Amino acid sequence: MARGTRPRKNRIEVWCSNDEFSQIKTNAQNTKLSLSEFLRILGKGYQPKGVFDIEAIRELTRLHADQGRLGGLLKLWLSENKGVGASVRSVRSVLQQIEDLQSIIANLILKEARRL
């Protein structure tokens, strides 16, 4: 019996190599669709969107780690030898780098949100 509410009476056979099948299956899994649904929407001209953009997540993770390191450096400067630590110029520079990273992270998140 057909899944869903609309009747599906036609079947299309597609021949592909093992590598092609593996790639199609992986792409379908990345979009959380069955193979049939994935191929059907591609055939109708739609571009399925993955649940997550792996590259965006890697970039966000890297930026988050950079931000953590900068925050740790700032904390060390401010807590070590109170009043004698880093120069005002150095602290401002680190704060600016943290703000820049926050802006990049926010832009990546907005880009990804628009894509989904």
C-alpha positions as CSV (number, residue, x, y, z in Angstrom):
1,M,0.0,0.0,0.0
2,A,1.3,3.5,-0.8
3,R,2.5,5.7,2.0
4,G,0.8,9.1,2.4
5,T,-2.5,10.3,1.1
6,R,-2.0,10.5,-2.6
7,P,-2.2,7.4,-4.8
8,R,1.1,6.4,-6.4
9,K,0.6,4.1,-9.4
10,N,3.8,4.7,-11.4
11,R,7.2,3.4,-10.8
12,I,10.4,4.6,-12.4
13,E,13.5,2.4,-12.4
14,V,16.9,4.0,-12.2
15,W,20.0,2.1,-12.9
16,C,23.2,3.3,-11.1
17,S,26.6,2.0,-9.9
18,N,27.2,1.1,-6.3
19,D,29.1,4.4,-5.8
20,E,26.2,6.4,-7.3
21,F,23.7,4.5,-5.1
22,S,25.7,5.1,-2.0
23,Q,26.0,8.8,-2.8
24,I,22.2,9.1,-3.5
25,K,21.4,7.2,-0.3
26,T,23.7,9.4,1.8
27,N,22.2,12.6,0.3
28,A,18.7,11.3,1.1
29,Q,19.7,10.5,4.7
30,N,21.3,14.0,5.1
31,T,17.9,15.5,4.1
32,K,16.0,13.1,6.3
33,L,14.0,11.9,3.3
34,S,13.4,8.4,2.0
35,L,15.1,7.5,-1.3
36,S,11.8,7.7,-3.2
37,E,10.9,11.1,-1.8
38,F,14.4,12.4,-2.4
39,L,14.4,11.3,-6.0
40,R,10.8,12.4,-6.6
41,I,11.4,16.0,-5.4
42,L,14.7,16.2,-7.4
43,G,12.9,15.0,-10.5
44,K,10.2,17.7,-10.0
45,G,13.0,20.3,-9.9
46,Y,13.2,21.0,-6.2
47,Q,16.5,21.4,-4.3
48,P,16.2,19.5,-1.1
49,K,18.0,21.1,1.9
50,G,20.0,19.2,4.4
51,V,19.0,19.3,8.0
52,F,22.5,20.7,8.9
53,D,25.2,22.2,6.8
54,I,28.2,20.2,8.0
55,E,30.7,22.8,6.8
56,A,28.8,25.6,8.6
57,I,28.8,23.6,11.8
58,R,32.6,23.0,11.5
59,E,33.2,26.7,11.0
60,L,31.0,27.6,13.9
61,T,32.8,25.1,16.1
62,R,36.2,26.5,15.1
63,L,35.0,30.1,15.7
64,H,33.6,29.1,19.1
65,A,36.9,27.6,20.1
66,D,38.8,30.7,18.9
67,Q,36.4,32.9,21.0
68,G,36.9,30.7,24.0
69,R,40.7,31.0,23.7
70,L,40.5,34.8,23.4
71,G,38.2,35.0,26.4
72,G,40.6,32.8,28.4
73,L,43.5,35.1,27.4
74,L,41.6,38.1,28.4
75,K,40.7,36.6,31.8
76,L,44.3,35.7,32.4
77,W,45.5,39.2,31.6
78,L,42.9,40.8,33.9
79,S,43.4,38.4,36.8
80,E,47.2,38.2,36.8
81,N,49.1,40.9,38.7
82,K,46.1,43.1,39.2
83,G,46.7,46.5,37.9
84,V,50.0,45.4,36.2
85,G,48.6,43.0,33.6
86,A,48.2,43.7,29.9
87,S,48.1,47.2,28.4
88,V,44.8,48.9,27.7
89,R,45.7,48.6,24.0
90,S,46.1,44.8,24.2
91,V,42.9,44.3,26.1
92,R,41.0,46.5,23.6
93,S,42.5,44.5,20.8
94,V,41.3,41.2,22.3
95,L,37.9,42.6,23.0
96,Q,37.7,43.7,19.3
97,Q,38.7,40.2,18.1
98,I,36.0,38.7,20.3
99,E,33.4,41.1,18.9
100,D,34.5,40.3,15.4
101,L,34.1,36.6,16.1
102,Q,30.7,37.1,17.5
103,S,29.7,39.0,14.4
104,I,31.0,36.2,12.1
105,I,29.2,33.5,14.2
106,A,25.9,35.5,14.1
107,N,26.2,35.9,10.3
108,L,26.8,32.2,9.8
109,I,23.8,31.3,12.0
110,L,21.6,33.8,10.1
111,K,22.8,32.4,6.7
112,E,22.1,28.9,7.8
113,A,18.7,29.8,9.2
114,R,17.7,31.4,5.9
115,R,18.9,28.3,4.0
116,L,16.6,26.1,6.1
